Amino acid sequence: MLNNYNYFLVLSEELNITSAAKRLFISHQCLSKYIKSLEEKYGITFFVRKPKFSLTPAGKIMLETLRRIELEEQNLENQLIDIKESKSGTINFGITEGRYSILVPKLLKEFHDLYPKVELNIFRETSPKMQEMVLNNSLDLFLSGTSNITTTDLKYQVLLNEQMYVVISDNLLKKYFPDNYTEYKSMFKKGVDLRLLQEIPFVLNKRNFNSRILLDRHLAELGISLNCISELTQPDIHYLLCAEDYAACFCLTMYLSGINQLNESSSSDSFLNVFPIANFTAENPLALIYHKSKKFPSYMEDFKKIIKKYCIPYSPGAKESL
């Protein structure tokens, strides 16, 4: 059963023999023969062929078992690497698109200087996708908020707790508060009551993303909804749309420096304001997330320390220096 078990894993992901065989660099016939022999060995069907290729209940049990075997094999390799003290290996690290440009360039340079023989693979994905990748052993760990963690199989180490802010341009404020713009702008600096912004257009994150989960909880507490005209996952696009007076949006602490840079470099005559949210006590715990049963080589601890080093300056208490 253990010989070429990755054939089963890849086919379970692709659910198509041709594409799975291509990914495995084997022939269609070879993969079909492997699955057939495995089903004959256990006397049960693991895949339904028609009308749609899918896992049977037995196939799902086999998949869960092989995932555990794959994890244990990775753990064994990591422990043997430490015994050999070779300081070589591979890290598969995930990070969301918005945080990539903020953290990864410095992170890559420092870690490579420390461990030139360790291959660091960076994956830019959404938080839900990275959860899935950790559970199927294609990621070692990822950096994300923890609000949308849906399984007890994941463990996390919080690096900082981010706050959330409203981002809105001067022109948009003037448009929706024409008679008392100066008064409202001064008041909003102390905290925005979102009930006052229900008519203003907003661009928001997708519903299953961490910042949106925190926002929706707050809106539910207020018993209101916002005028969402677009849902986008890229934070930098949110801020560019704000700079064009298209909509307002929300921002987590780490992205404040990007908004400051946009204000400094923009040719627009509309300044982007960043306001705290009144009575919004929830924070976004930014954490390193990994499988609870994962065993890491010793160089992973240094990798975690470097990530934390570059995250700490973006903690809420340090935002004034950004």
Steps between C-alpha positions, in 0.01 A plus 500: 500500500782741588675468166419811293226610741542851362323370185184464708547842661546685171206323337284591801589865445463505122205256472608448141732218393648686204590816693621299802724284278642812336576653839667176612698467175363151437269356236121488523524119481753481784278701735188304405686174564615623841146591611359175363759289685439694822124441476557131426734470799238632742196371314325835501454796267678823589382714208167537321566535126157610378315731465772704673840385620494519880609328822282231653459485881780241502709733284456782750621273782800396292577866423494598867728208586750576225507867601601394851767269357632783282519730802687242704745447215564876485548503879750215472698681232509820707629316807765315300617828351568629850686184597724540196542872583514574130306828526340427166142432407185669375239733652166549329360824640169668419404865526208709374545720194475828688767416757741348247659826382518632857687210659643256247789697339675561834407155627650323197828687521560450871402133507708419190806663657449286811412171327620511137438125456135512611260549210224744593191470281246782538134449408264798463149374574184588687467396864237229429719355224806495727305316768419236243866482390625446856246223551606326179870540594594728210576790736707488818355818648341829400449853632139611538229613734330233708133603478414252226677191635243223475684190623664383821781341296671839473721663761615860496747742656373859521759762398295817541140617541393737225233768525259596225442848357270677255669646191314781322610783274447869567292533184267219605457657843417834340250333267303326777546763772494821292367733769710385795805328345754663735297416808456134404864457400610627839249273676602193295862535614379387843305206354245449223153376584430282194130578527588841357656347188217277376441704184869518402613238242752245632732247343533204737690176529335164426272365774720207608810716548624600844449878481151456355405252773598754769315778318181298450491413869517869590232592246275227640546644848397842367210348306603670174647424160732706280459598136743244355545566128790261445675207668873464429775301672798727417549768771714723276216519247263606779723796582551599136122506455471718810758737351278532192202592723322186379425362846614478859658184644655349811864449591694283745801638687770348279369686195512849651847567360372424149225758535752756625717432197198532273418840650860616451533379142147561369436775247135508613368802683310274740673395821432153646387520862551207738256503792458261794159333533290600801425219748686248285697295751571192288857446380643292218753255650771463233657160549723231360269205437600136450381143551487409868686173434774656288861459617740760367879497455694734729551766232123556497526671840738756351262545209214572741714748693584691182133522402411626848782755482352655187140485627555672836555851353143478364341444839237765594731663754768555240276638220592861567860431393404351164 
